[in-house]
Amino acid sequence: MGRILLLIAVAVAAFFLLGSVLGFLFGILKWVLIIGVVALAVGALSKIMSSRRA
C-alpha cells in the first residue's frame, strides 16, 4: 500500500513538473514568434521605404 501511494505521489509530482516546463517552453516560443513577426514587419517596411526612395 505504501509503495502504491509513493508511486502515485511521484506521478503527480512529475505531472506538475511537466506542466511547469511545458508552460515555460510555450512562453518562450510565444515571445520568439512575436519578436520574429515584428522583425519581419520592420524588414518589409524598410524594404518598401527604400524602394520608394530609389
N, CA, C and O atoms as a Maestro MAE file, in Angstrom:
{
 s_m_m2io_version
 :::
 2.0.0
}

f_m_ct {
 s_m_title
 :::
 protein
 m_atom[216] {
  # First column is atom index #
  i_m_mmod_type
  r_m_x_coord
  r_m_y_coord
  r_m_z_coord
  i_m_residue_number
  s_m_chain_name
  s_m_pdb_residue_name
  s_m_pdb_atom_name
  i_m_atomic_number
  :::
  1 25 0.822 -1.199 0.000 1 A "MET " " N  " 7
  2 3 0.000 0.000 0.000 1 A "MET " " CA " 6
  3 2 0.861 1.256 0.000 1 A "MET " " C  " 6
  4 15 0.572 2.206 -0.727 1 A "MET " " O  " 8
  5 25 1.906 1.266 0.803 2 A "GLY " " N  " 7
  6 3 2.777 2.424 0.872 2 A "GLY " " CA " 6
  7 2 3.514 2.662 -0.437 2 A "GLY " " C  " 6
  8 15 3.740 3.803 -0.839 2 A "GLY " " O  " 8
  9 25 3.885 1.564 -1.098 3 A "ARG " " N  " 7
  10 3 4.608 1.686 -2.365 3 A "ARG " " CA " 6
  11 2 3.699 2.267 -3.452 3 A "ARG " " C  " 6
  12 15 4.147 3.058 -4.282 3 A "ARG " " O  " 8
  13 25 2.429 1.875 -3.445 4 A "ILE " " N  " 7
  14 3 1.472 2.389 -4.429 4 A "ILE " " CA " 6
  15 2 1.253 3.890 -4.216 4 A "ILE " " C  " 6
  16 15 1.220 4.660 -5.176 4 A "ILE " " O  " 8
  17 25 1.105 4.295 -2.959 5 A "LEU " " N  " 7
  18 3 0.925 5.719 -2.679 5 A "LEU " " CA " 6
  19 2 2.155 6.524 -3.073 5 A "LEU " " C  " 6
  20 15 2.037 7.649 -3.557 5 A "LEU " " O  " 8
  21 25 3.331 5.950 -2.867 6 A "LEU " " N  " 7
  22 3 4.559 6.623 -3.267 6 A "LEU " " CA " 6
  23 2 4.624 6.791 -4.781 6 A "LEU " " C  " 6
  24 15 5.013 7.851 -5.272 6 A "LEU " " O  " 8
  25 25 4.246 5.755 -5.523 7 A "LEU " " N  " 7
  26 3 4.229 5.847 -6.988 7 A "LEU " " CA " 6
  27 2 3.216 6.885 -7.466 7 A "LEU " " C  " 6
  28 15 3.485 7.620 -8.415 7 A "LEU " " O  " 8
  29 25 2.059 6.949 -6.817 8 A "ILE " " N  " 7
  30 3 1.061 7.954 -7.185 8 A "ILE " " CA " 6
  31 2 1.585 9.352 -6.897 8 A "ILE " " C  " 6
  32 15 1.394 10.262 -7.705 8 A "ILE " " O  " 8
  33 25 2.244 9.537 -5.754 9 A "ALA " " N  " 7
  34 3 2.805 10.842 -5.417 9 A "ALA " " CA " 6
  35 2 3.885 11.251 -6.410 9 A "ALA " " C  " 6
  36 15 3.963 12.420 -6.787 9 A "ALA " " O  " 8
  37 25 4.719 10.309 -6.837 10 A "VAL " " N  " 7
  38 3 5.756 10.600 -7.824 10 A "VAL " " CA " 6
  39 2 5.124 10.965 -9.169 10 A "VAL " " C  " 6
  40 15 5.603 11.876 -9.844 10 A "VAL " " O  " 8
  41 25 4.064 10.272 -9.564 11 A "ALA " " N  " 7
  42 3 3.394 10.564 -10.831 11 A "ALA " " CA " 6
  43 2 2.763 11.963 -10.800 11 A "ALA " " C  " 6
  44 15 2.849 12.704 -11.779 11 A "ALA " " O  " 8
  45 25 2.133 12.318 -9.682 12 A "VAL " " N  " 7
  46 3 1.516 13.646 -9.572 12 A "VAL " " CA " 6
  47 2 2.596 14.729 -9.610 12 A "VAL " " C  " 6
  48 15 2.432 15.751 -10.278 12 A "VAL " " O  " 8
  49 25 3.696 14.504 -8.893 13 A "ALA " " N  " 7
  50 3 4.791 15.476 -8.906 13 A "ALA " " CA " 6
  51 2 5.389 15.608 -10.308 13 A "ALA " " C  " 6
  52 15 5.750 16.708 -10.725 13 A "ALA " " O  " 8
  53 25 5.494 14.500 -11.029 14 A "ALA " " N  " 7
  54 3 6.028 14.544 -12.398 14 A "ALA " " CA " 6
  55 2 5.106 15.343 -13.312 14 A "ALA " " C  " 6
  56 15 5.584 16.096 -14.161 14 A "ALA " " O  " 8
  57 25 3.795 15.190 -13.151 15 A "PHE " " N  " 7
  58 3 2.857 15.959 -13.973 15 A "PHE " " CA " 6
  59 2 2.937 17.451 -13.649 15 A "PHE " " C  " 6
  60 15 2.859 18.280 -14.556 15 A "PHE " " O  " 8
  61 25 3.091 17.801 -12.382 16 A "PHE " " N  " 7
  62 3 3.265 19.209 -12.014 16 A "PHE " " CA " 6
  63 2 4.534 19.783 -12.649 16 A "PHE " " C  " 6
  64 15 4.518 20.888 -13.190 16 A "PHE " " O  " 8
  65 25 5.618 19.034 -12.580 17 A "LEU " " N  " 7
  66 3 6.880 19.486 -13.149 17 A "LEU " " CA " 6
  67 2 6.785 19.589 -14.664 17 A "LEU " " C  " 6
  68 15 7.283 20.547 -15.255 17 A "LEU " " O  " 8
  69 25 6.151 18.609 -15.293 18 A "LEU " " N  " 7
  70 3 5.978 18.625 -16.740 18 A "LEU " " CA " 6
  71 2 5.137 19.823 -17.174 18 A "LEU " " C  " 6
  72 15 5.435 20.454 -18.189 18 A "LEU " " O  " 8
  73 25 4.101 20.136 -16.421 19 A "GLY " " N  " 7
  74 3 3.268 21.292 -16.734 19 A "GLY " " CA " 6
  75 2 4.036 22.595 -16.632 19 A "GLY " " C  " 6
  76 15 3.869 23.486 -17.465 19 A "GLY " " O  " 8
  77 25 4.870 22.708 -15.623 20 A "SER " " N  " 7
  78 3 5.680 23.916 -15.461 20 A "SER " " CA " 6
  79 2 6.680 24.062 -16.603 20 A "SER " " C  " 6
  80 15 6.848 25.150 -17.155 20 A "SER " " O  " 8
  81 25 7.337 22.970 -16.952 21 A "VAL " " N  " 7
  82 3 8.332 23.012 -18.023 21 A "VAL " " CA " 6
  83 2 7.666 23.330 -19.353 21 A "VAL " " C  " 6
  84 15 8.175 24.150 -20.117 21 A "VAL " " O  " 8
  85 25 6.536 22.692 -19.640 22 A "LEU " " N  " 7
  86 3 5.842 22.975 -20.897 22 A "LEU " " CA " 6
  87 2 5.326 24.408 -20.945 22 A "LEU " " C  " 6
  88 15 5.381 25.049 -21.995 22 A "LEU " " O  " 8
  89 25 4.832 24.911 -19.835 23 A "GLY " " N  " 7
  90 3 4.389 26.303 -19.792 23 A "GLY " " CA " 6
  91 2 5.534 27.257 -20.057 23 A "GLY " " C  " 6
  92 15 5.361 28.246 -20.770 23 A "GLY " " O  " 8
  93 25 6.699 26.982 -19.499 24 A "PHE " " N  " 7
  94 3 7.880 27.810 -19.726 24 A "PHE " " CA " 6
  95 2 8.296 27.762 -21.197 24 A "PHE " " C  " 6
  96 15 8.599 28.796 -21.792 24 A "PHE " " O  " 8
  97 25 8.310 26.559 -21.783 25 A "LEU " " N  " 7
  98 3 8.725 26.430 -23.180 25 A "LEU " " CA " 6
  99 2 7.745 27.127 -24.124 25 A "LEU " " C  " 6
  100 15 8.163 27.794 -25.071 25 A "LEU " " O  " 8
  101 25 6.448 26.976 -23.869 26 A "PHE " " N  " 7
  102 3 5.473 27.643 -24.725 26 A "PHE " " CA " 6
  103 2 5.514 29.156 -24.541 26 A "PHE " " C  " 6
  104 15 5.243 29.895 -25.488 26 A "PHE " " O  " 8
  105 25 5.842 29.623 -23.359 27 A "GLY " " N  " 7
  106 3 6.015 31.056 -23.143 27 A "GLY " " CA " 6
  107 2 7.180 31.602 -23.945 27 A "GLY " " C  " 6
  108 15 7.077 32.664 -24.559 27 A "GLY " " O  " 8
  109 25 8.294 30.874 -23.941 28 A "ILE " " N  " 7
  110 3 9.456 31.288 -24.725 28 A "ILE " " CA " 6
  111 2 9.119 31.257 -26.216 28 A "ILE " " C  " 6
  112 15 9.477 32.176 -26.953 28 A "ILE " " O  " 8
  113 25 8.428 30.198 -26.662 29 A "LEU " " N  " 7
  114 3 8.049 30.095 -28.068 29 A "LEU " " CA " 6
  115 2 7.147 31.251 -28.491 29 A "LEU " " C  " 6
  116 15 7.283 31.776 -29.596 29 A "LEU " " O  " 8
  117 25 6.234 31.643 -27.620 30 A "LYS " " N  " 7
  118 3 5.339 32.767 -27.919 30 A "LYS " " CA " 6
  119 2 6.135 34.042 -28.135 30 A "LYS " " C  " 6
  120 15 5.886 34.771 -29.096 30 A "LYS " " O  " 8
  121 25 7.092 34.323 -27.254 31 A "TRP " " N  " 7
  122 3 7.871 35.552 -27.383 31 A "TRP " " CA " 6
  123 2 8.779 35.516 -28.595 31 A "TRP " " C  " 6
  124 15 8.983 36.545 -29.238 31 A "TRP " " O  " 8
  125 25 9.332 34.349 -28.923 32 A "VAL " " N  " 7
  126 3 10.166 34.221 -30.121 32 A "VAL " " CA " 6
  127 2 9.333 34.499 -31.366 32 A "VAL " " C  " 6
  128 15 9.796 35.177 -32.283 32 A "VAL " " O  " 8
  129 25 8.112 33.984 -31.406 33 A "LEU " " N  " 7
  130 3 7.242 34.239 -32.552 33 A "LEU " " CA " 6
  131 2 6.859 35.711 -32.652 33 A "LEU " " C  " 6
  132 15 6.830 36.266 -33.751 33 A "LEU " " O  " 8
  133 25 6.567 36.346 -31.529 34 A "ILE " " N  " 7
  134 3 6.206 37.766 -31.542 34 A "ILE " " CA " 6
  135 2 7.391 38.600 -32.037 34 A "ILE " " C  " 6
  136 15 7.214 39.486 -32.873 34 A "ILE " " O  " 8
  137 25 8.584 38.327 -31.533 35 A "ILE " " N  " 7
  138 3 9.768 39.072 -31.955 35 A "ILE " " CA " 6
  139 2 10.052 38.820 -33.434 35 A "ILE " " C  " 6
  140 15 10.458 39.737 -34.148 35 A "ILE " " O  " 8
  141 25 9.845 37.596 -33.899 36 A "GLY " " N  " 7
  142 3 10.057 37.287 -35.313 36 A "GLY " " CA " 6
  143 2 9.087 38.036 -36.219 36 A "GLY " " C  " 6
  144 15 9.481 38.546 -37.268 36 A "GLY " " O  " 8
  145 25 7.822 38.104 -35.818 37 A "VAL " " N  " 7
  146 3 6.833 38.831 -36.621 37 A "VAL " " CA " 6
  147 2 7.172 40.313 -36.663 37 A "VAL " " C  " 6
  148 15 7.074 40.939 -37.718 37 A "VAL " " O  " 8
  149 25 7.565 40.875 -35.539 38 A "VAL " " N  " 7
  150 3 7.946 42.290 -35.511 38 A "VAL " " CA " 6
  151 2 9.174 42.523 -36.390 38 A "VAL " " C  " 6
  152 15 9.221 43.517 -37.115 38 A "VAL " " O  " 8
  153 25 10.155 41.645 -36.345 39 A "ALA " " N  " 7
  154 3 11.359 41.797 -37.163 39 A "ALA " " CA " 6
  155 2 11.020 41.698 -38.653 39 A "ALA " " C  " 6
  156 15 11.555 42.458 -39.460 39 A "ALA " " O  " 8
  157 25 10.138 40.771 -39.019 40 A "LEU " " N  " 7
  158 3 9.730 40.663 -40.416 40 A "LEU " " CA " 6
  159 2 8.985 41.905 -40.876 40 A "LEU " " C  " 6
  160 15 9.184 42.368 -41.999 40 A "LEU " " O  " 8
  161 25 8.130 42.447 -40.022 41 A "ALA " " N  " 7
  162 3 7.387 43.653 -40.382 41 A "ALA " " CA " 6
  163 2 8.333 44.837 -40.561 41 A "ALA " " C  " 6
  164 15 8.173 45.615 -41.501 41 A "ALA " " O  " 8
  165 25 9.301 44.983 -39.686 42 A "VAL " " N  " 7
  166 3 10.272 46.078 -39.808 42 A "VAL " " CA " 6
  167 2 11.101 45.902 -41.075 42 A "VAL " " C  " 6
  168 15 11.369 46.872 -41.783 42 A "VAL " " O  " 8
  169 25 11.503 44.681 -41.359 43 A "GLY " " N  " 7
  170 3 12.272 44.429 -42.579 43 A "GLY " " CA " 6
  171 2 11.465 44.737 -43.832 43 A "GLY " " C  " 6
  172 15 11.987 45.332 -44.775 43 A "GLY " " O  " 8
  173 25 10.200 44.339 -43.851 44 A "ALA " " N  " 7
  174 3 9.354 44.608 -45.013 44 A "ALA " " CA " 6
  175 2 9.112 46.101 -45.182 44 A "ALA " " C  " 6
  176 15 9.141 46.620 -46.297 44 A "ALA " " O  " 8
  177 25 8.876 46.783 -44.078 45 A "LEU " " N  " 7
  178 3 8.652 48.240 -44.170 45 A "LEU " " CA " 6
  179 2 9.914 48.962 -44.648 45 A "LEU " " C  " 6
  180 15 9.827 49.888 -45.455 45 A "LEU " " O  " 8
  181 25 11.069 48.553 -44.164 46 A "SER " " N  " 7
  182 3 12.303 49.214 -44.595 46 A "SER " " CA " 6
  183 2 12.568 48.938 -46.070 46 A "SER " " C  " 6
  184 15 13.077 49.803 -46.783 46 A "SER " " O  " 8
  185 25 12.222 47.723 -46.535 47 A "LYS " " N  " 7
  186 3 12.404 47.409 -47.945 47 A "LYS " " CA " 6
  187 2 11.461 48.248 -48.813 47 A "LYS " " C  " 6
  188 15 11.864 48.742 -49.866 47 A "LYS " " O  " 8
  189 25 10.225 48.407 -48.380 48 A "ILE " " N  " 7
  190 3 9.257 49.211 -49.118 48 A "ILE " " CA " 6
  191 2 9.697 50.675 -49.143 48 A "ILE " " C  " 6
  192 15 9.633 51.330 -50.184 48 A "ILE " " O  " 8
  193 25 10.137 51.177 -48.005 49 A "MET " " N  " 7
  194 3 10.549 52.576 -47.945 49 A "MET " " CA " 6
  195 2 11.806 52.830 -48.794 49 A "MET " " C  " 6
  196 15 11.907 53.878 -49.432 49 A "MET " " O  " 8
  197 25 12.748 51.907 -48.810 50 A "SER " " N  " 7
  198 3 13.957 52.117 -49.610 50 A "SER " " CA " 6
  199 2 13.662 51.999 -51.105 50 A "SER " " C  " 6
  200 15 14.323 52.660 -51.906 50 A "SER " " O  " 8
  201 25 12.697 51.183 -51.501 51 A "SER " " N  " 7
  202 3 12.368 51.071 -52.922 51 A "SER " " CA " 6
  203 2 11.596 52.313 -53.384 51 A "SER " " C  " 6
  204 15 11.670 52.660 -54.562 51 A "SER " " O  " 8
  205 25 10.878 52.976 -52.524 52 A "ARG " " N  " 7
  206 3 10.151 54.185 -52.898 52 A "ARG " " CA " 6
  207 2 11.115 55.357 -53.091 52 A "ARG " " C  " 6
  208 15 10.870 56.223 -53.931 52 A "ARG " " O  " 8
  209 25 12.202 55.396 -52.329 53 A "ARG " " N  " 7
  210 3 13.169 56.478 -52.448 53 A "ARG " " CA " 6
  211 2 13.974 56.392 -53.741 53 A "ARG " " C  " 6
  212 15 14.384 57.408 -54.301 53 A "ARG " " O  " 8
  213 25 14.189 55.180 -54.198 54 A "ALA " " N  " 7
  214 3 15.040 54.991 -55.384 54 A "ALA " " CA " 6
  215 2 14.348 55.305 -56.682 54 A "ALA " " C  " 6
  216 15 14.951 55.187 -57.748 54 A "ALA " " O  " 8
  :::
 }
 m_bond[215] {
  # First column is bond index #
  i_m_from
  i_m_to
  i_m_order
  :::
  1 1 2 1
  2 2 3 1
  3 3 4 2
  4 3 5 1
  5 5 6 1
  6 6 7 1
  7 7 8 2
  8 7 9 1
  9 9 10 1
  10 10 11 1
  11 11 12 2
  12 11 13 1
  13 13 14 1
  14 14 15 1
  15 15 16 2
  16 15 17 1
  17 17 18 1
  18 18 19 1
  19 19 20 2
  20 19 21 1
  21 21 22 1
  22 22 23 1
  23 23 24 2
  24 23 25 1
  25 25 26 1
  26 26 27 1
  27 27 28 2
  28 27 29 1
  29 29 30 1
  30 30 31 1
  31 31 32 2
  32 31 33 1
  33 33 34 1
  34 34 35 1
  35 35 36 2
  36 35 37 1
  37 37 38 1
  38 38 39 1
  39 39 40 2
  40 39 41 1
  41 41 42 1
  42 42 43 1
  43 43 44 2
  44 43 45 1
  45 45 46 1
  46 46 47 1
  47 47 48 2
  48 47 49 1
  49 49 50 1
  50 50 51 1
  51 51 52 2
  52 51 53 1
  53 53 54 1
  54 54 55 1
  55 55 56 2
  56 55 57 1
  57 57 58 1
  58 58 59 1
  59 59 60 2
  60 59 61 1
  61 61 62 1
  62 62 63 1
  63 63 64 2
  64 63 65 1
  65 65 66 1
  66 66 67 1
  67 67 68 2
  68 67 69 1
  69 69 70 1
  70 70 71 1
  71 71 72 2
  72 71 73 1
  73 73 74 1
  74 74 75 1
  75 75 76 2
  76 75 77 1
  77 77 78 1
  78 78 79 1
  79 79 80 2
  80 79 81 1
  81 81 82 1
  82 82 83 1
  83 83 84 2
  84 83 85 1
  85 85 86 1
  86 86 87 1
  87 87 88 2
  88 87 89 1
  89 89 90 1
  90 90 91 1
  91 91 92 2
  92 91 93 1
  93 93 94 1
  94 94 95 1
  95 95 96 2
  96 95 97 1
  97 97 98 1
  98 98 99 1
  99 99 100 2
  100 99 101 1
  101 101 102 1
  102 102 103 1
  103 103 104 2
  104 103 105 1
  105 105 106 1
  106 106 107 1
  107 107 108 2
  108 107 109 1
  109 109 110 1
  110 110 111 1
  111 111 112 2
  112 111 113 1
  113 113 114 1
  114 114 115 1
  115 115 116 2
  116 115 117 1
  117 117 118 1
  118 118 119 1
  119 119 120 2
  120 119 121 1
  121 121 122 1
  122 122 123 1
  123 123 124 2
  124 123 125 1
  125 125 126 1
  126 126 127 1
  127 127 128 2
  128 127 129 1
  129 129 130 1
  130 130 131 1
  131 131 132 2
  132 131 133 1
  133 133 134 1
  134 134 135 1
  135 135 136 2
  136 135 137 1
  137 137 138 1
  138 138 139 1
  139 139 140 2
  140 139 141 1
  141 141 142 1
  142 142 143 1
  143 143 144 2
  144 143 145 1
  145 145 146 1
  146 146 147 1
  147 147 148 2
  148 147 149 1
  149 149 150 1
  150 150 151 1
  151 151 152 2
  152 151 153 1
  153 153 154 1
  154 154 155 1
  155 155 156 2
  156 155 157 1
  157 157 158 1
  158 158 159 1
  159 159 160 2
  160 159 161 1
  161 161 162 1
  162 162 163 1
  163 163 164 2
  164 163 165 1
  165 165 166 1
  166 166 167 1
  167 167 168 2
  168 167 169 1
  169 169 170 1
  170 170 171 1
  171 171 172 2
  172 171 173 1
  173 173 174 1
  174 174 175 1
  175 175 176 2
  176 175 177 1
  177 177 178 1
  178 178 179 1
  179 179 180 2
  180 179 181 1
  181 181 182 1
  182 182 183 1
  183 183 184 2
  184 183 185 1
  185 185 186 1
  186 186 187 1
  187 187 188 2
  188 187 189 1
  189 189 190 1
  190 190 191 1
  191 191 192 2
  192 191 193 1
  193 193 194 1
  194 194 195 1
  195 195 196 2
  196 195 197 1
  197 197 198 1
  198 198 199 1
  199 199 200 2
  200 199 201 1
  201 201 202 1
  202 202 203 1
  203 203 204 2
  204 203 205 1
  205 205 206 1
  206 206 207 1
  207 207 208 2
  208 207 209 1
  209 209 210 1
  210 210 211 1
  211 211 212 2
  212 211 213 1
  213 213 214 1
  214 214 215 1
  215 215 216 2
  :::
 }
}
